[in-house]
Amino acid sequence: MPSESSRQECRVWIVTDAVAGPVPAPAALEALTPALTLAARRGGGVRVVLFAPDDVPAAQTDVLRSHGATHVTVLRCADFAREEGLSRVDAIDGLLKEARPELLLAAAESATAWWPVYLAARRRLPVATRCLDLAVSGGRLTVRREALNGSAHASSEFLLQEPLPVVLTLAAGSWNATSAAGRAGGELDVVAVAPASSPRVTRSRRIPPRPGEVNLEEAELVLAGGAGLRDAATFATLRQLAALLEGAVGASRVAVDAGWARPEEQVGLTGRRVAALAYVAFGISGSREHLVGVSDVRAMVAVNTDVSAPIARTSRLFAVSDARVLLGALIAEAQRRREAARTPEPVTHAPR
């Protein structure tokens, strides 16, 4: 087993999930790029912590060490097969009681969506999410992160001081994966972790989309409706348009509370998060809670009669219109184009 002093030399930690096979997840190799740069500036090494529900192939940890990891720790626990379990938080919390890193980077992957923030709240640690760039100068860390659905960037500054590590979740695709530096020279240890004694986060059930519907969380196009649609009949026309365009249906909390949409279709802080290429909001004003659920959307389009609605400030395109009228026009146009695509063009013969 490595000595405690060798662990504490790693001022930067990367925490990620182990994967099946000999090659680490791309997000892990990507995270090593900023981690190695930060560690060099702070005069320490990089420790990679892997959540593993089972054995990890030696080749996978060798790759991490050959790419510059000073220390690789494999945390083994069957609970890690469940993303929603609290064992992840408990395991890292336990490690932080033994060592004092300055920075804890959560690699960009679905499992990092909640636990780093939960850990930061439990231990009252500074935290920043969806980080695009990291820079250290002296004892200060500057973080640039996505804001306003990716249409703007925000900068934050943190003091690096023990015993409070800064928790950072990385945005995918922000760095190129680091290249191999040579032989696997870093240290390796495997730690068995006990499952959480009383899990407080459990999955009660999974609600799949209905037959013929597109999965809301995986859709490239989401059409969502809110209070501006006024009634269930108009919301039904939104479903008709979504079917014609092969998109998913989303809803604001008002639409769900009114019974126009199902609870599993709610988008927002108390609903689902979507990461569609395009999100079209009909009659949604854009409360803070709703905008949290669309923070990962590439392009926001909103239709509303209120030019001062909050959603206008975060939309790439904002149409001042009665959403009910525009829905009817869009359905007619979508039907016309579908019929035109089905009708073969007439074949004409040139005169001889």
C-alpha positions in Angstrom: 0.0 0.0 0.0 1.3 3.5 -0.8 2.2 5.7 2.1 -0.1 8.5 3.4 2.5 11.1 2.5 2.6 10.0 -1.2 -1.2 10.4 -1.3 -1.1 13.9 0.1 1.3 15.0 -2.6 -1.5 14.7 -5.1 -3.1 18.2 -4.9 -5.4 17.6 -7.8 -7.9 14.7 -7.9 -10.0 13.4 -10.8 -13.0 11.3 -9.9 -14.7 9.3 -12.5 -16.3 5.9 -13.2 -14.3 2.8 -14.3 -15.6 1.3 -17.5 -15.5 -2.2 -19.0 -12.5 -3.0 -21.1 -8.8 -1.9 -21.1 -9.3 1.7 -22.1 -10.5 4.4 -19.7 -13.5 6.5 -20.5 -12.7 9.4 -22.9 -13.9 11.8 -20.2 -11.2 10.6 -17.8 -8.3 11.1 -20.3 -9.8 14.5 -21.2 -9.9 15.5 -17.5 -6.2 14.6 -17.2 -5.2 17.5 -19.5 -6.3 20.4 -17.2 -5.5 18.3 -14.1 -1.8 17.8 -15.1 -1.5 21.5 -15.9 -2.9 22.6 -12.6 -0.8 20.1 -10.7 2.3 21.4 -12.3 1.5 24.9 -11.3 0.8 23.9 -7.7 3.8 21.6 -7.4 2.1 18.3 -6.9 0.7 15.2 -8.7 -2.7 14.0 -9.9 -4.7 11.3 -8.2 -7.4 9.5 -10.3 -10.2 7.9 -8.2 -12.3 5.3 -10.0 -15.7 4.2 -8.9 -15.9 0.5 -9.8 -18.8 -1.9 -9.1 -16.4 -4.8 -9.9 -12.8 -5.6 -10.8 -11.1 -3.1 -13.1 -8.7 -4.5 -15.8 -5.1 -3.8 -15.0 -4.7 -2.4 -18.5 -7.2 0.4 -17.7 -5.3 1.7 -14.7 -2.0 1.3 -16.6 -3.3 3.6 -19.3 -4.2 6.2 -16.7 -0.8 6.0 -15.1 1.0 6.1 -18.4 -0.9 9.3 -19.3 0.5 11.0 -16.2 -1.6 10.0 -13.2 0.6 10.0 -10.1 -1.7 7.8 -8.2 -4.8 5.7 -9.1 -7.2 4.6 -6.5 -9.9 2.1 -7.3 -12.9 2.2 -5.0 -14.9 -1.0 -5.3 -18.5 -1.3 -4.2 -21.5 -3.0 -5.8 -23.6 0.2 -5.2 -21.6 2.1 -7.8 -23.6 0.3 -10.5 -26.4 2.6 -9.5 -25.9 6.2 -10.4 -28.4 7.5 -7.9 -26.8 5.8 -4.8 -25.2 7.8 -2.1 -22.2 5.5 -1.8 -20.3 7.7 -4.2 -20.6 10.7 -1.8 -19.8 8.6 1.2 -16.7 7.1 -0.4 -15.2 10.5 -1.5 -16.2 12.0 1.8 -14.2 9.3 3.6 -11.1 9.9 1.4 -11.2 13.6 2.1 -10.9 12.9 5.8 -7.5 11.1 5.1 -6.0 13.5 2.4 -6.2 17.2 1.6 -6.4 17.9 -2.2 -6.8 21.4 -3.3 -8.9 20.6 -6.4 -11.4 17.8 -7.0 -12.4 17.5 -10.7 -15.4 15.4 -11.6 -15.0 14.1 -15.2 -17.7 15.0 -17.7 -20.2 12.1 -17.7 -23.8 11.4 -16.7 -23.0 10.0 -13.2 -21.4 13.3 -12.2 -24.6 15.3 -12.6 -25.5 15.3 -9.0 -23.0 13.7 -6.5 -20.3 16.4 -6.7 -22.8 19.1 -5.8 -24.3 16.9 -3.1 -20.8 16.4 -1.6 -20.1 20.1 -1.7 -23.3 20.9 0.1 -22.6 18.2 2.7 -19.1 19.5 3.5 -19.8 23.1 2.7 -17.2 23.2 -0.1 -16.9 25.7 -2.9 -18.2 24.3 -6.2 -18.5 25.2 -9.9 -20.3 23.2 -12.5 -19.9 22.8 -16.3 -16.4 24.3 -16.3 -14.8 25.1 -19.7 -11.5 26.5 -18.6 -9.3 26.5 -15.4 -6.3 28.6 -14.6 -4.2 29.0 -11.4 -2.2 32.1 -10.5 -0.6 32.1 -7.1 -3.2 30.8 -4.7 -6.2 31.7 -6.8 -8.2 29.6 -9.2 -10.1 31.2 -12.1 -12.9 29.2 -13.6 -14.8 29.9 -16.8 -18.1 28.1 -17.1 -21.2 27.9 -19.3 -24.1 30.2 -18.5 -27.5 31.1 -20.1 -27.8 27.8 -22.0 -24.3 28.1 -23.4 -25.0 31.6 -25.0 -22.7 33.2 -22.4 -19.8 32.4 -20.2 -19.3 33.3 -16.5 -16.1 33.6 -14.6 -15.5 32.8 -10.9 -12.5 33.0 -8.7 -11.6 30.8 -5.7 -8.9 30.9 -3.1 -7.0 27.6 -2.8 -6.7 26.9 0.9 -6.7 23.8 3.0 -8.7 22.0 4.2 -11.4 23.0 1.7 -10.9 21.6 -1.8 -12.7 23.3 -4.6 -15.2 20.9 -6.3 -15.4 21.3 -10.1 -17.5 19.4 -12.7 -16.1 19.6 -16.2 -18.0 20.3 -19.4 -17.6 17.6 -22.0 -15.4 18.4 -25.0 -13.6 21.3 -23.5 -10.1 19.7 -23.6 -8.3 17.3 -25.9 -7.4 14.0 -24.3 -3.9 13.9 -22.9 -1.3 11.8 -24.7 0.6 8.9 -23.2 3.8 10.1 -21.4 5.5 6.8 -21.2 5.4 3.7 -18.9 2.8 3.3 -16.2 4.9 4.6 -13.3 2.2 5.9 -11.0 1.0 4.1 -7.8 -2.1 2.0 -7.6 -4.3 0.9 -4.7 -7.7 -0.8 -4.5 -10.1 0.0 -1.6 -13.2 -2.0 -0.8 -16.1 0.4 0.1 -19.0 -0.6 2.2 -22.5 0.1 0.7 -24.4 3.1 2.1 -26.1 1.8 5.3 -29.3 3.6 4.7 -29.7 4.8 1.1 -31.6 8.1 1.0 -31.8 8.3 -2.7 -33.6 5.5 -4.5 -35.1 4.9 -7.9 -38.8 4.1 -7.4 -39.6 3.4 -11.0 -38.6 4.2 -14.5 -41.2 5.8 -16.8 -40.5 4.9 -20.5 -42.0 7.0 -23.3 -45.3 5.7 -24.7 -45.3 3.7 -27.9 -44.6 6.1 -30.8 -43.3 8.8 -28.6 -39.7 10.1 -28.5 -37.8 9.9 -25.2 -37.7 13.4 -23.7 -34.2 13.1 -22.3 -32.7 11.7 -25.5 -34.5 13.8 -28.1 -32.8 16.1 -30.4 -35.9 18.2 -30.8 -38.3 19.1 -27.9 -41.5 21.0 -28.2 -42.8 22.2 -24.9 -46.0 23.9 -23.9 -47.0 26.1 -20.9 -49.7 28.3 -19.6 -49.9 30.3 -22.8 -51.6 27.3 -24.6 -54.6 28.0 -22.4 -56.3 24.5 -22.5 -55.8 20.8 -23.0 -57.2 20.9 -26.5 -54.4 23.3 -27.6 -51.8 21.2 -25.8 -53.0 18.3 -27.9 -52.2 20.2 -31.0 -48.6 20.5 -29.6 -48.5 16.7 -29.5 -49.7 16.6 -33.0 -46.9 18.9 -34.2 -44.3 16.9 -32.2 -45.4 13.7 -33.9 -45.2 15.3 -37.3 -41.6 16.6 -36.6 -40.6 13.4 -34.8 -39.8 15.4 -31.6 -40.5 14.9 -27.9 -43.1 16.7 -25.9 -42.2 18.7 -22.8 -44.2 20.8 -20.4 -44.0 23.5 -17.8 -45.1 22.9 -14.3 -48.3 24.9 -14.9 -49.3 22.6 -17.8 -48.7 19.5 -15.7 -50.6 20.9 -12.7 -53.5 21.7 -15.1 -53.6 18.1 -16.3 -52.7 18.9 -19.9 -49.4 17.0 -19.7 -48.2 14.0 -17.7 -45.8 14.5 -14.7 -43.0 12.7 -16.5 -43.1 15.3 -19.3 -42.4 18.2 -16.9 -39.1 20.0 -17.6 -37.3 22.0 -14.9 -35.8 21.8 -11.5 -38.5 19.5 -10.1 -38.9 17.7 -13.4 -36.5 16.5 -16.1 -33.4 18.0 -17.6 -33.1 18.0 -21.4 -30.1 18.5 -23.7 -31.8 18.7 -27.1 -30.2 20.4 -30.1 -33.4 22.6 -30.3 -36.0 23.3 -27.6 -39.1 25.2 -28.8 -41.2 26.6 -26.0 -44.8 27.6 -26.7 -46.4 29.8 -24.2 -43.8 29.3 -21.5 -42.6 32.4 -19.6 -39.4 30.8 -18.4 -39.3 30.7 -14.6 -35.9 30.1 -13.0 -36.9 26.6 -12.1 -37.9 25.8 -15.7 -34.7 27.3 -17.2 -32.6 25.0 -14.9 -34.0 22.0 -16.9 -33.0 23.4 -20.3 -29.5 24.7 -19.3 -27.9 22.1 -21.6 -30.0 22.9 -24.7 -28.0 24.0 -27.7 -30.6 26.3 -29.2 -33.6 27.8 -27.5 -36.6 29.0 -29.5 -39.6 30.6 -27.7 -43.0 31.8 -28.7 -44.8 34.2 -26.4 -46.9 37.3 -26.4 -44.9 38.8 -23.5 -41.7 40.4 -24.9 -40.5 40.8 -21.3 -40.8 37.1 -20.4 -37.6 35.8 -18.8 -37.3 33.1 -21.5 -36.7 35.9 -24.1 -33.3 36.7 -22.6 -32.1 33.1 -23.0 -33.6 32.4 -26.5 -31.7 32.3 -29.7 -34.9 33.1 -31.5 -38.0 34.7 -29.8 -41.3 35.0 -31.7 -43.9 37.5 -30.4 -47.0 35.6 -31.3 -50.0 33.8 -29.8 -48.6 30.3 -29.5 -52.0 28.8 -30.3 -52.2 30.6 -33.7 -48.6 29.7 -34.6 -49.1 26.1 -33.7 -51.9 25.7 -36.2 -49.9 27.3 -38.9 -46.9 25.1 -38.2 -49.0 21.9 -38.2 -50.5 22.9 -41.6 -47.0 23.5 -43.0 -45.6 20.3 -41.6 -48.5 18.3 -43.1 -48.0 20.1 -46.5 -44.3 19.2 -46.6 -45.0 15.6 -45.5 -47.6 15.2 -48.3 -45.2 16.8 -50.8 -42.5 14.3 -49.8 -44.9 11.4 -50.5 -46.0 12.7 -53.9 -43.6 11.7 -56.6 -42.6 14.4 -59.0 -44.0 14.1 -62.5 -41.6 12.7 -65.0 -41.2 14.8 -68.1 -39.7 13.7 -71.4 -37.7 16.0 -73.6 -38.9 16.2 -77.1 -37.0 14.2 -79.7 
